[in-house]
Amino acid sequence: MTILEWPEHDRPRERLLEHGAEELTDSELLAILIQTGTKQQSSVDCARSLIKSHTNLRGIIDASQQALCAHNGVGPAKFAMIQAGAELGRRYMQQDQAFKGAITSAEQAKRYFRLTLSHKKIECIAFLYLNAAHEIISYEEPFHGSMTQVYIHYRECIKTALSLDAVAIIMAHNHPNGFSKPSQADIQSTEALIKALKLVDISLIDHIIVGKNDAFSMRDEGLINPDQCFAK
């Protein structure tokens, strides 16, 4: 039986319109995204099968195109729909009211960078450029590397900070292997950036390392001693 043959009050799209998206299950929301199933499966059944195979929604979103398209009824178009939905959610969260004011804690910074970096398949370095009140002027993600390394160009970071009139920076990078603990090279490169920024009177407040399921603050763990505190 296709979804069109279901009673109208049981169909995911109609349920969303009548009751709101928050009332739908994960499989129903996913079914709306992928739109169609197969001759043997409805879109809801297809969604349930995907969730069962990949544990949860995060597992589906993090899966490669090859892995998802190995499922019956899932092709490049459905993979694109799922990725587009996930990216819209990330961008919404970045623009959420929680991030329109000042960054006031390492926890808030970790939450921000987990949204922007945890899904990346290669190592990336990102910066939040802040004004004197630690409000976000700009988010930049200028450096990308291989799965195991990325190079920091201090001159470009400083140049951007000066062009934005930033007085403070929060730096972050991801570990695609899933572990958020910093390496010795991470610590040394952070100390070098702090020294470079001091020359132009800009503070590096923290360096956040994003793993698969968590994030690490060098400041909170006492691995760096920045000149400036988070805004209160």
C-alpha positions in Angstrom: 0.0 0.0 0.0 1.4 3.4 -1.0 1.1 6.4 1.3 -1.5 7.9 -1.0 -3.7 4.9 -0.1 -3.3 5.6 3.6 -6.0 7.5 5.5 -5.2 11.2 5.2 -4.8 11.7 8.9 -2.0 9.1 8.9 0.1 10.6 6.1 3.3 12.3 7.3 2.9 15.5 5.2 -0.8 15.9 6.3 0.1 15.2 9.9 2.8 17.9 9.8 0.5 20.4 8.3 -2.2 19.7 10.9 -0.1 19.1 14.0 3.3 20.6 13.4 6.7 19.1 12.5 7.5 18.4 16.2 4.7 15.8 16.4 6.2 13.6 13.7 8.6 10.7 14.3 12.1 10.7 12.8 11.0 8.2 10.2 8.0 10.4 9.2 10.2 13.5 8.9 12.7 11.6 6.8 9.9 10.2 4.6 8.8 13.7 3.8 12.3 14.6 2.7 12.9 11.5 0.5 9.3 11.8 -0.8 8.9 8.4 -2.4 9.6 4.8 -1.6 9.6 1.7 -3.9 7.0 -0.7 -5.2 7.6 -2.8 -2.1 8.1 -0.1 0.5 6.4 3.2 1.2 8.6 6.2 1.9 8.0 5.7 5.6 9.2 2.1 5.4 12.2 3.2 3.4 13.0 5.8 6.1 12.6 3.3 8.9 15.0 0.9 7.1 17.6 3.7 6.7 17.3 4.6 10.4 17.6 1.0 11.4 20.7 0.5 9.2 22.5 3.7 10.3 21.4 3.7 14.0 19.9 7.2 14.0 19.4 10.4 11.9 23.0 11.5 12.5 24.2 8.2 11.1 22.2 8.8 8.0 23.4 12.4 7.5 27.0 11.4 8.1 26.9 8.4 5.7 28.5 8.7 2.3 26.6 8.8 -0.9 27.8 5.3 -1.7 26.6 3.9 1.6 23.1 5.5 1.4 22.6 4.7 -2.3 23.3 1.0 -1.5 19.8 1.0 0.0 16.9 -0.1 -2.3 15.0 3.0 -3.4 17.7 5.5 -2.4 19.6 7.2 -5.3 21.6 10.4 -5.8 18.5 12.6 -5.7 17.4 11.3 -2.3 20.9 11.6 -1.0 21.0 15.2 -2.1 17.6 15.9 -0.4 18.9 14.5 2.9 22.1 16.5 2.7 20.2 19.7 1.8 17.8 19.2 4.8 20.8 18.6 7.1 22.6 21.7 5.9 19.5 23.9 6.3 19.3 22.7 9.9 22.9 23.6 10.5 22.5 27.0 9.0 19.4 27.7 11.0 21.2 26.8 14.2 24.1 29.1 13.3 21.7 32.0 12.8 19.7 31.2 15.9 19.2 33.8 18.6 21.7 32.0 20.8 24.5 33.1 18.5 23.4 36.7 17.8 24.7 38.0 21.1 28.1 37.7 22.7 30.0 34.5 23.0 30.2 34.2 26.8 31.6 30.8 27.5 33.7 27.9 26.2 30.5 25.8 26.2 28.8 28.2 23.9 31.8 28.3 21.6 32.0 24.5 21.5 28.3 24.3 20.6 28.8 26.7 17.8 31.8 24.9 16.3 30.2 21.5 16.6 27.4 22.7 14.4 29.9 24.0 11.7 32.7 21.4 11.9 31.6 18.0 13.3 30.2 16.8 9.9 33.3 17.7 7.9 35.1 14.7 6.3 38.5 16.6 6.1 40.3 18.6 8.7 39.4 22.3 8.6 40.4 25.4 10.6 37.8 28.0 11.4 37.8 31.3 13.2 35.1 33.4 14.9 36.2 37.1 14.7 34.7 39.1 17.6 34.3 42.8 18.5 35.1 44.3 21.9 31.8 42.9 23.4 32.7 39.5 21.9 29.8 39.6 19.5 30.4 37.7 16.3 31.6 39.9 13.4 32.3 37.0 11.1 32.8 33.3 10.8 35.5 32.2 8.5 36.7 28.8 7.4 39.7 29.6 5.3 42.0 26.5 5.7 41.3 22.9 4.7 43.7 20.0 4.7 43.8 16.3 4.4 42.2 13.8 6.8 45.2 14.2 9.1 46.6 17.7 8.7 45.9 21.3 7.9 48.3 24.2 7.7 47.6 27.5 9.6 48.7 30.7 7.7 49.0 33.2 10.5 49.5 36.1 8.2 46.1 35.5 6.5 44.4 35.2 9.9 45.8 38.4 11.2 45.1 40.2 7.9 41.4 39.2 8.1 41.2 40.2 11.8 42.6 43.6 11.0 40.3 44.1 8.0 37.3 43.3 10.3 38.5 45.5 13.2 38.3 42.4 15.4 39.7 42.6 18.9 39.4 38.9 19.7 39.3 35.5 18.0 38.2 32.0 18.8 39.8 29.4 16.7 38.6 25.9 16.1 39.5 22.8 14.1 38.0 19.4 13.7 39.5 15.9 14.0 37.7 13.7 11.4 39.0 10.6 13.2 36.5 11.5 16.0 38.8 12.2 18.9 38.8 15.7 20.3 42.0 15.5 22.4 44.7 18.0 21.0 48.0 16.8 19.8 51.3 18.4 20.8 51.4 20.1 17.4 47.9 21.6 18.0 49.1 23.1 21.3 52.3 24.5 19.8 50.6 26.0 16.8 48.0 27.6 19.1 50.8 29.2 21.3 52.5 30.5 18.1 49.2 32.1 17.0 48.7 33.7 20.4 52.2 35.3 20.1 51.6 36.5 16.6 48.2 38.1 17.4 49.7 39.9 20.4 51.9 41.9 18.0 48.7 43.5 16.7 46.9 43.7 20.0 44.4 40.9 19.2 43.6 38.2 21.7 43.0 34.5 21.0 40.4 33.6 23.6 40.2 29.8 23.0 41.0 27.0 20.6 38.2 24.5 20.3 38.8 21.0 18.9 35.8 19.3 17.5 35.5 15.5 17.5 32.6 13.3 16.2 30.5 13.5 19.4 32.2 16.1 21.6 34.4 19.2 21.6 37.5 20.2 23.6 38.4 23.7 24.9 42.1 24.3 25.3 41.3 27.2 27.6 39.1 25.2 29.9 41.7 22.4 30.1 44.5 24.9 31.0 46.5 24.2 27.9 46.6 27.8 26.8 46.6 31.0 28.9 44.9 33.7 26.8 45.1 37.4 27.8 41.3 38.0 27.6 38.3 36.4 29.3 35.0 35.6 27.7 32.5 38.4 27.8 30.2 38.4 30.8 
